[in-house]
């Protein structure tokens, strides 16, 4: 009975979290992130303001609820790479050989996915707070990757190589975020966008490979590390 109750509570919590995120997304898409107070999200979702903050400590968390999961999965994939596999290879594989998400749907002609990508790009581009949060999150992932590489390579505390390598790799990730955002906001050939992202991604990693190609070979049982 206890386990059944716990399962029901977890499902209700997940449903509430999803309701809040969906409500916030709709309001942000309609009026912009900076124009919608958290209190309005609470009213629209018919919950107390405190409930919103119980699930999402900051307003930015409401927007990035889905998007930041990608960074966590990226770190996990790099941490789980095969023994001896350079970090660049695993990082590149995750970014360029995954299912592509919205970009793949846009490439397939999904008009709803294109509109969602445009809306996401517009809301972020119009909000200094969201752009700052995005850069903060990317910096946090770079720091977590640097800690992972330092542990794997046994680098001394004053060795900057893990940090340099991590920031170089995350720099490609940043570029591959910014590029499609500019493209969809300019409405430039969205059907070719996914292919262009892959092409430029290949070139970007090739540029790094000449200097990072053999750095950070995987070790067994490495923990991807915390991003907090």
C-alpha positions as CSV (number, residue, x, y, z in Angstrom):
1,X,0.0,0.0,0.0
2,X,2.8,2.4,0.9
3,X,4.6,1.7,-2.5
4,X,1.3,2.2,-4.3
5,X,0.7,5.5,-2.6
6,X,4.2,6.6,-3.3
7,X,3.7,5.8,-7.0
8,X,0.5,7.7,-7.1
9,X,2.1,10.7,-5.4
10,X,5.0,10.7,-7.9
11,X,2.6,10.6,-10.8
12,X,0.6,13.5,-9.5
13,X,3.8,15.5,-8.9
14,X,4.9,14.7,-12.5
15,X,1.5,15.8,-13.8
16,X,1.7,19.1,-11.8
17,X,5.2,19.8,-13.0
18,X,4.1,19.2,-16.6
19,X,1.0,21.4,-16.2
20,X,3.1,24.3,-14.8
21,X,5.7,24.0,-17.6
22,X,3.1,23.8,-20.3
23,X,1.2,26.7,-18.9
24,X,4.3,28.8,-18.6
25,X,5.4,27.9,-22.1
26,X,2.0,29.0,-23.6
27,X,2.2,32.3,-21.8
28,X,5.8,33.0,-22.7
29,X,5.1,32.1,-26.3
30,X,2.2,34.5,-26.4
31,X,3.8,37.5,-24.7
32,X,7.5,36.9,-24.1
33,X,9.3,35.6,-21.1
34,X,10.0,39.0,-19.4
35,X,6.4,40.1,-19.7
36,X,4.9,37.2,-17.8
37,X,5.2,37.1,-14.0
38,X,5.3,33.8,-12.2
39,X,2.1,34.8,-10.3
40,X,0.3,34.7,-13.6
41,X,1.5,31.2,-14.4
42,X,0.2,30.2,-11.0
43,X,-3.2,31.7,-11.7
44,X,-3.5,30.2,-15.1
45,X,-2.6,26.8,-13.7
46,X,-4.9,27.3,-10.7
47,X,-2.3,26.6,-8.1
48,X,-0.7,28.6,-5.3
49,X,2.4,30.7,-6.1
50,X,4.3,28.7,-3.6
51,X,3.5,25.5,-5.5
52,X,5.2,26.9,-8.6
53,X,8.4,27.7,-6.7
54,X,8.3,24.2,-5.1
55,X,8.6,22.7,-8.5
56,X,10.6,25.4,-10.2
57,X,12.9,27.4,-8.0
58,X,13.3,30.2,-10.6
59,X,11.3,31.6,-13.4
60,X,14.0,30.5,-15.8
61,X,13.5,26.9,-14.7
62,X,10.0,27.0,-16.0
63,X,11.3,27.8,-19.5
64,X,14.3,25.5,-19.6
65,X,12.5,22.5,-18.0
66,X,12.9,20.5,-21.2
67,X,15.9,22.1,-22.8
68,X,18.5,21.6,-20.0
69,X,17.9,17.8,-20.0
70,X,20.0,17.7,-23.2
71,X,23.1,18.9,-21.3
72,X,22.6,16.2,-18.7
73,X,22.3,13.5,-21.3
74,X,25.4,14.8,-23.1
75,X,27.5,14.5,-20.0
76,X,26.2,11.1,-19.2
77,X,27.0,9.9,-22.8
78,X,30.5,11.2,-22.6
79,X,31.1,9.7,-19.2
80,X,29.9,6.3,-20.5
81,X,32.2,6.2,-23.5
82,X,34.3,3.1,-24.1
83,X,37.7,2.7,-22.5
84,X,40.3,4.4,-24.8
85,X,37.8,6.4,-26.8
86,X,38.8,10.1,-26.9
87,X,36.4,12.6,-25.4
88,X,36.1,14.4,-28.7
89,X,34.8,11.3,-30.5
90,X,32.1,10.7,-27.9
91,X,31.1,14.4,-27.7
92,X,30.9,14.6,-31.5
93,X,28.8,11.4,-31.8
94,X,26.2,12.6,-29.3
95,X,25.8,16.0,-30.9
96,X,25.8,14.9,-34.5
97,X,24.4,11.4,-34.5
98,X,21.5,11.7,-32.1
99,X,17.9,11.8,-33.4
100,X,18.2,15.6,-33.8
101,X,15.0,16.4,-32.0
102,X,13.1,19.4,-33.4
103,X,15.7,19.8,-36.2
104,X,15.0,16.3,-37.5
105,X,11.3,17.0,-37.4
106,X,11.7,20.3,-39.3
107,X,13.9,18.5,-41.9
108,X,11.0,16.0,-42.3
109,X,8.6,18.8,-43.1
110,X,6.9,19.0,-39.7
111,X,5.3,22.5,-39.7
112,X,4.4,22.4,-36.0
113,X,8.0,21.5,-35.0
114,X,9.3,24.5,-37.1
115,X,6.9,26.8,-35.3
116,X,8.0,25.5,-32.0
117,X,11.6,26.0,-32.9
118,X,10.9,29.5,-34.1
119,X,9.0,30.3,-30.9
120,X,11.7,29.0,-28.7
121,X,14.4,30.9,-30.6
122,X,12.3,34.1,-30.5
123,X,11.5,33.9,-26.8
124,X,15.2,33.3,-25.9
125,X,16.5,36.0,-28.3
126,X,14.1,38.6,-26.8
127,X,15.0,37.9,-23.2
128,X,18.3,38.9,-21.6
129,X,17.4,36.8,-18.6
130,X,17.0,33.7,-20.6
131,X,20.2,34.3,-22.6
132,X,22.1,34.8,-19.4
133,X,20.6,31.6,-17.9
134,X,21.5,29.6,-21.0
135,X,25.1,30.8,-20.9
136,X,25.2,29.9,-17.2
137,X,23.9,26.4,-17.9
138,X,26.5,25.9,-20.7
139,X,29.2,27.1,-18.4
140,X,28.1,24.7,-15.7
141,X,28.2,21.8,-18.1
142,X,31.7,22.9,-19.2
143,X,32.8,22.9,-15.6
144,X,31.3,19.4,-15.0
145,X,33.0,18.1,-18.2
146,X,36.4,19.6,-17.0
147,X,36.0,17.9,-13.7
148,X,35.3,14.6,-15.4
149,X,38.4,14.9,-17.7
150,X,40.6,15.9,-14.8
151,X,39.5,12.8,-12.9
152,X,40.0,10.5,-15.9
153,X,43.4,11.8,-16.9
154,X,44.7,12.3,-13.3
155,X,45.5,15.9,-14.1
156,X,47.0,17.9,-11.2
157,X,44.9,20.7,-9.7
158,X,46.9,23.4,-11.6
159,X,46.7,21.7,-15.0
160,X,44.4,23.8,-17.3
161,X,44.2,21.1,-20.0
162,X,40.9,19.6,-18.8
163,X,39.3,23.1,-18.6
164,X,40.6,24.1,-22.0
165,X,39.4,20.9,-23.6
166,X,36.0,21.1,-22.0
167,X,35.4,24.7,-23.0
168,X,36.6,24.0,-26.6
169,X,34.1,21.2,-26.9
170,X,31.3,23.2,-25.3
171,X,32.2,26.0,-27.6
172,X,31.1,23.8,-30.6
173,X,27.9,23.0,-28.7
174,X,27.3,26.7,-28.2
175,X,27.9,27.4,-31.9
176,X,25.5,24.7,-32.9
177,X,22.8,26.2,-30.7
178,X,23.3,29.7,-32.0
179,X,23.5,28.9,-35.7
180,X,20.0,27.3,-36.1
181,X,18.5,30.0,-33.9
182,X,19.8,32.7,-36.2
183,X,18.6,30.7,-39.2
184,X,15.0,30.1,-38.1
185,X,14.6,33.7,-36.9
186,X,15.7,34.9,-40.4
187,X,13.5,32.2,-42.0
188,X,16.3,30.9,-44.2
189,X,15.6,27.6,-45.9
190,X,14.5,25.7,-42.8
191,X,14.2,22.4,-44.7
192,X,18.0,22.4,-45.1
193,X,18.7,23.5,-41.6
194,X,19.4,20.1,-40.0
195,X,21.8,19.1,-42.9
196,X,23.6,22.4,-42.6
197,X,24.0,22.0,-38.8
198,X,25.5,18.6,-39.3
199,X,27.8,19.8,-42.0
200,X,29.1,22.8,-40.0
201,X,29.3,20.5,-36.9
202,X,31.6,18.1,-38.8
203,X,33.8,21.0,-39.9
204,X,33.9,22.4,-36.4
205,X,35.0,19.1,-34.8
206,X,37.5,18.5,-37.6
207,X,39.0,21.9,-36.6
208,X,39.3,20.7,-33.0
209,X,40.5,17.2,-33.8
210,X,43.9,18.4,-35.0
211,X,44.6,19.5,-31.5
212,X,42.3,17.4,-29.3
213,X,42.0,14.2,-31.3
214,X,43.8,11.9,-28.8
215,X,43.0,13.8,-25.6
216,X,40.9,12.3,-22.8
217,X,40.7,8.6,-23.6
218,X,37.8,7.0,-21.7
219,X,38.4,5.0,-18.5
220,X,36.1,2.4,-17.0
221,X,33.4,3.4,-14.5
222,X,33.9,7.1,-14.7
223,X,31.2,9.2,-13.1
224,X,29.9,12.0,-15.3
225,X,30.0,14.3,-12.3
226,X,27.4,16.7,-10.9
227,X,26.4,19.9,-12.6
228,X,25.3,21.6,-9.4
